[in-house]
Amino acid sequence: MVYDVFAGKRRPGRDHAIKLAFGLGCDLRETQRLLRLAGVSELWCKQRRDVIVTVVLRDAKGRIIYGDHEYVDKPAEGASKPFSITRYDLPQYASYEVYAATV
């Protein structure tokens, strides 16, 4: 999929475009441009879907040893929303952190 996008053979869907922007370390302006070029809607704080959940695993010395993110539907104000990030073969970790933010 990614190879086809970079080769100009395919356009990524909105979720893949957001993940590409995140992986490339794009700032907001660059992310909005990438989404426009992909032909999908830009990020908008009132968009129900635009919440990113990030999970960080740390070793006993506090160093980050793993990180991942997932996009989830934004819950109603004051409500919670279950989510999962499924990965296998995770490294041994001492602690974890979970962050959620609208994008």
N, C-alpha and C positions, 0 to 999 in steps of 0.2 A: 504494500500500500504506500508506504513512505517513499520508496524508490520511484513509483509511478507518479507521485505528486511532484517530486523534485525533477523528474524527467519531463514534466509537463503533459503527461498522458492522462492524468486524472486530477480532479479537484477534490480536496478533502471535504468531508462533511463538517458541520459546525463543531461537534465534539472533538474530532481529530484535529481541526484547525486550532482549537483552544489548547489542546494538548501539545501540539507543535510549538505554539507560542510560548507555553510554559516551559517546555524543554529547551527552547532556544534562549530563554531568559529575556523575552521581549518585555518592554515596558508597556504601559497602557496604550500609548499612541501607536507603537509598532504592532501591538496585538489587534487594535481596531483596523489598521491597514491590512494586516494579514487576513482578517476575517472578510473585509471588503473584497480583496483579491480572490478569496476562495468563493465569493458569491453567496455568502451567508450573512445572517444578521449580526450586527455588532453587539458587544456587551452592553447591557443596560441594567442599571441597578434594580429596576422594577420588574425585570424579566424573572418569572417564577423559577426558572431552571438554573439560574446563574449563582450557585453556591459551590465553593470548592472546599473539600475536606482534605487536610494534609495530615499524614501520620509520619512521625519521626521516631526511629529507634536509636537509643544511645547505649554505648558500652559502659562498663563500670567507672571509667574515667570521665564520662560525660561527653565523649566524642560521638558525633553522628555517624552511624554505621549503615543506615538505610533510611530511605524516605520514599513516599509514594503519595499520590493524590487521586481523588475521585470527584467527579461532578455529580451533585444530587439535586433533586427538586427542593426548593426552599420551603420549609414548613410554615404554617400559619404563625403569626406572631404569638409568642408565648408557648408554642407547641414544640415537640421534639420530633425528630425524623430518624428512623433506623437506617443504617447504611452498612455496607461491607466493602472491604478491599481484600480480595482474595489473592494471595500469593503463596507460593510453596518454597521450601528451602530457605527460609529466612535465617539470617545469622543469629547467633546467641546474643541476647540483649539484656541489659540490666534495668532499663526503664523505657517508657514510651511517652510521647506527647501527641495530642490530637488537636488540631486547629481547624476552625471553620470560618469562612469569610465570604461575603458576597463579592463578586468580581465585576 
